[in-house]
C-alpha cells in the first residue's frame, strides 16, 4: 500500500487545491493558538469547501478544551482530528472522528498509551511545526509492533526519499510535511509540494 502524503499547515484555499492536484492524501488545518498557521473559522471553511471530496481534511489541535474542538467540528467539514499536545487516551476516545495522536519521536511507552490510534511521530524534543530533522529510522520498532505511524519533523523534498529508503519493505503509514514545502508567509510552494510527493512515490518504487 502506498505511503500516504499529508501536507500540513494549509493556510489558503489555493494551497489546498495545489496539494490535491499534486497527489496529497491528507491536508492539515491548524487550530493551535499561537501558531503562525492558525486559521480563523471563515478561512478554514473556505479551505475545506475548496477540496471537499478530493482529500482527507484534518483539524490539528493542541491541548484544546472539548468545547473548542466541538466548536470547530460543528462549523468545518473534516474527516480526521490530530491531537498534538498532552491529550489522554480518554481525550482521544471522546472524539467521534478518527484521530491522529502526535507523540515525541518513536517513544514506545507513549505509543502504547494510545492503542489502535494512528500516531504521528514528530521531533523528540522540538515538537511540531519547527521543521527540525531527527532520526526517523527509529520508528521502525513501532512499525514492526503493528503501529500505524506518520513520520513528521524536518522532512522535505531533498531528504524524504532517502528517509523512506532506510525502511526497506516496512514503510510507515504516511509522511507529513509543513515547513519543508513552504515559501514566504507560511504559504505552500506548489513546486516544492509536487517535488516532495514525487520523491515519495519514487522511493516507493525503489528509485
N, C-alpha and C positions, 0 to 999 in steps of 0.2 A: 504494500500500500504506500502511496506517495506521502512524503513529508508535507504536512500542512504548513501553509505560509500565513503568518499573522503580521499585518502592518499596523503597528500601534501608534497612538497619539495623533490620530487624524484630526485636523482642525478645520478642514474646509471641504465642502461637497465635491469640488473638482478633484481634490487629492484622493477622496474615497473612490471616485469613478476611475481615476488613473490606476489605483491599486487593483481594482476589479479587472480592468482591461488588461493589466499585466499578468493576471492569473492568481491574485491573492485569494485565499480561502476564508480568512477572517480579518476584520479590521477592529481596532480598539478605539473606543471613545472615552476620554479621560474626564472623570468627575472628582478628581482629588484636589481639594483646596490647596492653593499654594503652588500647584504645578503650572509651568508655563504653557501647558497644553490643555488646561482646564476649559471645559466647554460650558456655556450657558445653555439652557434648555432649548431656546429657539434655534441656535446653531446645531445642536445635537439632533433635533428633529429634522432639520434640513439635510444633514448628512445621512441620517438613517433612511429618510424617504428617497434620497437620490439613488441609493443602491439596494433598495428593498427587493428581495427575491434573488439577488445576484451573489450575495456573500453573507457569511455569518457576522452579525454585529454584536460586539462585546462591550459591555459597560465596565469600566475599571474604577474601583473604589478602594480606599484605604481607611480602615477603622471607622467607617461611616455608621451612623446610627441607623437602625432599621427604618425609621420614618423617612430618612433621606434617600435610602435605597428605593423604598417604595414610591417616593415622590417622582424619582427619575423613571422607574419602570412603568408608572401609570402614563407618563407623557411620551416616552420614546419607545418605539418598537425595537426590541432587541432579542437575540437568540441565546446569549450567554452573559454571565456576570463573572468578572475577575476580581478577586479579593487580594489586595496587595499589602495588608497590614498584619496585625497580630490576631486576626479573627480565629475563633474557636471552631471545633468541629460542629458544635451546635449552631453557630452563626452560618456555617456553610449549609447545613441541613435545613435551615429556616428559609432559604431562598428557593423559590419554585423553579427557576430556570437552572440549566446545567451550570456548574461553577468550575472555574479555573482558580486554583489556590496557589498564589506565589509563595515560595519559600526561598531562603537564602542558600544558594549553592545546592550541592547534592547531599543535603543533610538527611540521612536515613531516619534518624529519630523524628525529625519534623515531618517527613513524608509519611511515616506510619501513623501520625495523628489524624491523617485525612484519608482513611481507606476508601478506595473506589473513586476518589476525586482526581480530576486532571490536575497535574502540578506544573507550574511554571517555575523554572529554576533560574534565578537571577544571581547577580554578583553576591558572593558570600558576605561581604562587608559593606559594599556601597549601596545596595538596594537597587530599586528600579529607576529607569529613566536617565541614568548617568552615562551610559554607553561605555562602561569600563570592561575591559577584557578580563576573563578568568579562565580557569582550567575546565572547560566544558566537558572534556572526556571523562571526568569523574562521575558524570551522570550515568555511565554505563552500568554501574552497580544497581541503580534504581530501575533502569530499563530491564535488566536481567531478572529482577524480582517482580516484574509484571506491572510496574507503574507506567502509566501514560504520562510522558513528560514533554514539555515545550522548553527548548533552550532559549535563553534570553541574556542580554547584557553584553554589549560590546561587539555584537555581530554586525558585519557589513558586507558589501558585495565582494570585497577582497579576501575575506577570511572564512566566509560561511562554507564554501566548497571544501576547503581543506579540513575544516572542523568536522563536517559530516563524513569525510573520507576516513577519519580516525575511528568511526564507529563500525565500519565494515558493514556486515549484514544486519546488525541490530540497531536500526536507526531510531531516533526519537520520534514521537508522535508529530511534533511540529517545531518550528523555529519562529522566533519573534524578533522584530526589529523596530526601533524607533529612531534614535539618533543617527544610526548608520545610513539612513536613506533621506536625511533632511538637507534642506538648503537654508537660506536665511529665514528668520521669523518663524521657526518651527513648522514651516511648510514642507511637505514631502516633495522630493525631486523625482519626477516621473522616470527619468533616465536611470537614476540610482535604484529606484524600486524595481524597474524592469531588469536591471543588471543583477540585483540580489536574487530575484526569482529565477532568472536564467542560471545563475551559479548553483542554486539548489537543485534544479532539475538536471543539470549536467552531472552533479555529484551523484545523484540517484542512479544515473545510468552508467556510473563508473568512469565518467570522463574527467 
